[in-house]
Amino acid sequence: MDKQGYFPSDLARIKMPFQWEDSRVLYGLQMIDMALFMCGCASGIDSAKKLNDGDKAVLKIVDVIRPPS
């Protein structure tokens, strides 16, 4: 089973008490959630291949999200 970068020490840094929030009412949280989702989608796109319109749109959005390198 692949844990994709999970290390037990990662969870030790979370300060308790931890509270889950509903992103339906917290628009900033919803925005961050969508941005992370889009970055995850973009990381799976092979830009060496011919891109379809959906892949092009995702990469364009992620270019705006990512800080300049």
N, C-alpha and C positions, 0 to 999 in steps of 0.2 A: 504494500500500500504506500503510495506516494503522499508525503505530508506537505509538499510544496512550500518549503521554507519555514515550516512551523518548528519552533524551538520552545521547550517548556518554560525557559526563562522569560519568554515574551509575555506570558500571562502574569508573571510575578511583578511586572511593572504597573499593572492596573491597580489603582487605588480603590479601596473599598470604603464605603458601600458603592457598588456599581449599579446604575439605574438605566434600564433600557428606555428609549424614547420612541414615540410614534412619529415617523417622518411625514405622515399625512398632514400634520398640523405645524411642523417645524420646517419651513421652506428652505432654510439654510442647510439643514441636515439632509433634506431631500436632494438639494443641488449637489452636495458633496458625494452622496451615494450614487447619483447618476454620473458624475464626473469619474468616479472610480470605476464604475461599470464600463463606461466608454473607453477608459484607458486600458482596461482588461481586454475589451474587444479588439482594440487596436493592436495590442501586443500579439494577438494571434493572426494578424494579417501579414501575409508574405508579400511585401511590396515589390519583390523581384518578379512576381507573376502579373499577368494582366488583371487589373482591378475592375470589379463591377462598380456600378454607381453607389451601392450601399457602402462598400469598403472605402470608396473615395470620400464619401460624406463623413464616415467615422473618422478617418485620418485627418480631414479638414477640421473637424470639431476638436479633436485631441490636440492638434497644433495650437489651437487657441487656449486650451486648458493648461498644457504643460508650460512650465517656466522656461525662459530661454536658457540654453546651455552655454 
